[in-house]
Amino acid sequence: MFNANNLSMRKISLLLVFLGFIGLQVVLAQTRQISGVVTSGDDGTSIPGVSIVVKGSTLGTITDMDGKFTLKAPNTAKALVVSFVGMTSVEVPITSSSKYSVTLKAESISVDEVVVTAMGIKRSEKTLGYAATTVAGDELLKSRNSNVANSLSGKVAGLQIQATSSDPGAVSSVIIRGFGSINGSNQPLYVVDGVPLQNSTINTSGHSISTGGIANVAPDDVESMTVLKGAAATALYGSRAANGVILITTKEGKKGNGRNFTLSYNGGLQAREVSIFPTLQNEFGQGWNGNQTYIENGSWGPRLDGSTQVYGPIWNNQQLMHKYSALKNNVKDFFDIGLTKNHNFSLSGVSTDGKLNYFLSYSNSNDDGIMPSSADSYKRNTIAYRSSYEGADWFKISSSVNFARSETDVVGSFQGTSVVDGLYEMPRDISILDMKDISSPFNTPEAYFTPYGITNPYWSLTNNYNHTNSKQIYGKLQADIKPIKELTLTYRFGFDYTDYDLKIGSPQIKLDDALITDNMGYPPSKMNQDGYVYARYGRSYELNNDFLANYDKKLGAFSLTANAGVNINERSSTYMIGETDVLTFNTGFWDLSNGATKTTISETQSKRRLIGLFGDVTFGYKDMLFLNLTARNDWSSTLPIGNNSFFYPGTTLSWIFTELVPKNKVLTFGKLRFAYGKTGNDASPYYTSARYEQGYANGYYGTDIASFPMNGANAFISSLTAGSTTLRPEMTSESEIGLNLKFFKNRIGIDAAFYDRKTEDQIFTLPVDPSTGFSSLVTNFGSVQNKGIELLLSTTPVKTKNFRWDLDVNFAINRNKVLSMPESLEGGKVTIHSFAAGNDAVYMYAEVGKPLGTYHTYLPQYVTDKTSTYYGKQIVDAAGQPVLGTEVEDTGLDMNHKWTGGISSTISVYGFSLNATLDVRYGGTMFSRTRNLMEFTGNGVVTLYNDRKPFIVPNSAQAVVDADGKVISAQENTTALKLSDGSYQTYFDTYGYGNGGLAYLVDRSFAKIRNITLSYDLPKTWVKTLKLSDISVSAFVNNAFVWTAKDNYYIDPESSTVGTDLEGNFGELYVNPANRIYGFNLSITY
Amino acid sequence: MKRIIFLLAFIILGLTSCDNYLDINKDPNSPSEANITPSMIFPGTEMNLAASYGDFLRIVGGYYAQHYAQTFGTGNYVDYSQFKMSATRSSGTYTQLYTRTLKNLETVRQQSKAAEQWGTYLAATTLRVFTYQVLVDAYGEVPYTEAFDLNNLAPKYDDGLIIYQGILAELDEALSKATSSNVVCTNFLFGTTTAEEWIKFAKALKLKLLMRMSNTSDVQSKVAALIQENDFPTSDVSYDDCWTDETGKASPYYQEEYASYFGSTQVNVVANIAYMQTMRESNDARIPKFFRTNGSGEYKGGVSGTNFSTSSLYKEPYFCRPVFTYNMPVNLITVSEIEFFKAEFSALHGTSAVAESHYKAAINASFIAAGLSVSDAANIYTTSYPWNNANYAKLIGIQKWIALGGTNNFEAWCEMRRLKFPAFGTVTGSAIYNVANDVYSPELYVAGTLYTPIQFNTDLGAGKILQRFKYAESSTSRNSNAPANKGDAIPVFWAE
């Protein structure tokens, strides 16, 4: 049903013809000929493409290239409605004259823009006392991202969108005005046409993908997106709005030109390639500690000399041979060009009497990534239908139903037999292209050149499986009743249901080395793994019942708008996990029956309910002063019963001071706004009581080294997290001052905001000393402050009839600080995320007095004795190796960007439009396993230090230790590190190139040209001859250019493999390389 | 308007039943606390103890005792072979022992005490005491008097002696309440329903605690009374018949070091030259029971402080792997250890003849547990290591080190620290294996001695055995009362 390939073009054209007939059912009555010309009131030029409709009918036409029109109107016609995008519509009474001259004036659209705010309430933008940025749908469509949220990148000040990876189906982390919650979610709430969507993200094999939510909204269905940033703006949405709200308004039924429906197609083709890749050395080849070892997974061997050499084990008396010389692109050669196809069809319209409005759309997106198979792909089909019917002037019903289905295939990011690990640990002299044939034992673990945990990436690609199927249905039913003119009562039922099947398969490797003649020191059978099949089947839903009363009244110079309502919300999720291992069929049969042992079967359920009562009143005076008061009280099931009620108010003031300034040509509009708001947040479910779980125990590496039932008995043990019966809601309060200015008839606009937000009484699973009996305790503690400024400058430097240049600049600074932490915590810090392997460890902490996300690790030590002649030198041990601290220390680095900004520029000339968006993020640090891996394997360019000749650690001093190993003084260091005894390599591998754990950290700054689009709207005259309304074509490049910090030779700094929220900022482990995308798009409207 | 009134009435009605509507915060995946019984909890606590004690602690003990060395090709435990322990390495074990073991044992103790089920109370107390002893022996000091109190998130660390005295008192109290006919809840250790074997285990544990204290505290009369009563287990106390060859069900050490359950099989542990050569020189029949032969059918041990990564000769097949199968036991206390304690006590406070009989019984018990017979053991105590009362600490030290090397390496590391034997010889690891020239000279090693690893823990110093773990990161980073680490060479209280 949703397979676009089945929908052949022929069928589509039949459909178009059929639909065309419907539009031709125009009854011709007694008519008269009317003609005229439409000109612009601004510059007197004629305007093509203006819609002329006979009032009260569907009869109409559009003006031609010279702004002229003719049409036949019935004799009974009273007036013409003349309208054009961006101009104020006018009604022209039909007189006895048959010639009309109409002048349209530019609509001051940005001044009196209508913004959809909380609960779907529409408000004039000027009355708003808080920051709200709206991005139009066609802006979002330019980059043709499958996920519409990504298209907001660089367009909204203070909104940080971080793509977790470039892989198809990857979701993004979206953060508005910084991270406030240490433990809870920092993601905004998505609301589609007044209905909240679940944020359904799952993390699988280091990839964050979507099973529903925003990722399933077809970009073509979006009319606009509005970002509400402040707490005052969000008070009405309750808890989840504490992190901001992204409101999505979908398209409604539209009349076409001269007909009461529109039919449109929008589709395109994209090609993606690798954009950022670690910089590799080309001097040294396979080996370890300077020796050629034939089976090593790294390039610590001798200098490449072009000689012919064997490598790998001897299998059945055969061994591989190659030229011992660098293959510059041996890793990059693995990737191919990934193709993405997307199509969207929509049909929308309005009934003749204007009472029925409908919109139907179908979209298909098929995205294949850079891996040389479809193991990295994302396919999505959506169908959306919405309509409204105004049964009488006092009631209206509307409904919306959206169905989406997606399939995501992920190429996992993990250590071991993953594709990326296999690539990054490939010696510089071994050819990847020779590995395609995985029927050869040399290209499978059986006789692969290295047995050290990694294997042929082609084999990994074919034999690892990670597939997610998901279906989502969401929408609403709504009734609006107007018992009296000023009062509207609304009931809305919103629903969002998602289910998904996630299946992960890992092949069994079961080697016996029977045909291995010589394993060169380590047998391939050490690669053996049992393999497993993991299945997770889940479903989740969210239901919202909203009752809303809206009252509008004007009394002379005063106006009053009041809203009151109730929201009843229920959210539930449930999933079941099954896992089996010791596979019967080594690979390819990913079914739970394919295992000798069933190791896991478990279920997880969660349900929460919330009732909210809210009110909102706005008083207006003379279109100049608007005072808004809001209040909400919530009762939540997740707080201790009897103590589950919490109240939070908000207020805003908006003063349009230009009402007092005499009309002038410079300052067109000026508004000063003040806002203060609070938002309460409840806990996650089941934090208020003691919990028990089925017995299990951890080993050092493996989790569940013991798992019940075992030996015929079952067992339960206390959960490691202690609940709390005294939980209070988390409170976020925010103050904001803003200024909106428009100059020279909107040619220059400035929107500035300063905000100060505090999240206090955070609900946190506080890590505690396990000697308390628990490893964490749910409690309220801590306070985090985010304050910052946001600037948005929108300009139109040039605007003539056929040439227009728009330039928008946004800039934001957010300063984040942890204000308080519980005293029990050593040094007032808790771990947000960490990495530990062997004796390396990098921690990311929330630490009192510092920004969130400070990095701590083992650091090199320096002589601190100022009287010593070696003061300030790096301390090395007797072996000449750096001495690292025995405890992790503060690196002084944190994850936060110092500032972010964006520039968007559009030049429009004669139907051509060239747009580019630049996204800049400066400062901040991230963890990168890729960087460390480049140093571990000797593949990275930094491992060419001193041309790999012996060296003494620069600027170092040797520690003099007493009998107990205590450092007592320093002396001259004369011990050189050499490749021959392994110490050169150890310096990189164990001591992080002299940097200790800093060798895992990179600067996350970047500047990206997110998108360059060249589009062309075909001239109306040409389009008309095809009986169409619009044809536009565009070509674009996404992530066209990326500049990274100068010490980042490794990865795209947006990469994350650990999720989408605060911990997702930690960094990456084995992330797949980033992409650049070239695309072409065609849009046709009938 | 009627409709509106109806609607409002509906809303108001809805709100009044609010509390019922919202009272759903009970986790459907968790059994209710009220329904939890000791039999549901106890096996869970046991397997958590077995997973830590029988895997992580066994491995580190083996490296610190120079039973084990790190093989070529992998490096997972090379730091242990250098006598190092970081705060993070032991963190998971610390967490597991306190939370899933001790915390749940507390629940069992509270419930059984309230219900006066003294058999269950004794069993839970015995495992609690056992676990606390392990914590003190590893870390020296840990929270005890202020532990298990959520109102105190910064419990102080207690001195080892205070804890030992406390747990001895707990053990006495539980022993005073239980009789052998008391019922014990479901457990994997004895699988029986009465306290009879638990009482014997508790008394053996008491002996172990007292003997550990014997160098620093006057416990002579207490030990004498205990030995006089002689109510000890007659077979090894171990988790030995509860394992299945499956992920999550097999003996823990086997799962991580031998099975391919958790991804690939990464071989790390091989025999150490010290242990292997000592046994070879005394023609110890336990060698093939404790180790497999290498690729060439020989018995070879590696060297502490290296993983031979630069070697072209001593690769993975060169060194011997410990014998281990999925169903091998996790020993809590063995008959051999009990006999060694008796021998030691008799050597000091009794007669040489009695001491010698217990010394032989200890060695015999070790051979029998290894599947050998008494006759196989004779050459050890007649020829190689004959009894000599004046030399009791060295003889018991070395033989205990050998016996525990195949059964309980953590305990071996503890007893070496207390008995000071085996002692360090003059040969160093760097002499035994010259890394730069790739020359291995096992003949330099002197049987029954320890040697400084090639690369060694400089905080500890050369010629020393590691005395303690660094305090666990899961405590120190969360507990503002956690003390600063003592040096790696500072002994725990009983080894001072």
Interface residues (C-beta under 8 A of the other chain):
Chain A: W288 N289 N291 G416 T417 Y452 G453 I481 P483 L489 Y491 I509 G521 Y522 P523 S525 K526 M527 N528 Q529 D530 F547 V566 I568 D581 V582 T597 T599 E603 T604 Q605 S606 K607 R608 R609 I611 L613 W635 S636 S637 T638 I641 G642 N644 P685 Y686 T688 S689 A690 R691 Y692 E693 G695 Y696 A697 N698 G699 Y700 Y701 G702 D704 I705 A706 S707 F708 M710 N711 A713 N714 A715 F716 I717 S718 S719 L720 A722 L766 P767 V768 D769 P770 S771 T772 G773 F774 S775 L777 P822 E823 S824 L825 E826 G827 K829 V830 T831 A836 G838 N839 A841 D877 A878 A879 T886 E887 V961 A963 D964 G965 K966 S980 D981 G982
Chain B: M1 R3 I4 L7 I11 G14 L15 C18 D19 Y21 L22 D23 I24 N25 K26 D27 P28 N29 S30 P31 E33 I36 M40 I41 F42 P43 G44 T45 M47 N48 A50 A51 S52 D55 F56 I59 F72 G73 G75 N76 D79 K84 S86 A87 T88 R89 G92 T93 Y94 T95 Q96 L97 Y98 T99 R100 L102 K103 N104 E106 T107 V142 P143 A147 F148 D149 L150 N152 L153 A154 P155 T186 F188 C242 W243 T244 E246 T247 G248 K249 P252 Q255 E256 A259 S260 Y261 F262 G263 S264 T265 Q266 V267 S309 T310 S312 K315 E316 P317 V435 A436 Q455 N457 T458 D459 L460 G461 K470 A472 S474 S475 T476 S477 R478 N479 S480 A482 N485 G487 D488 A489
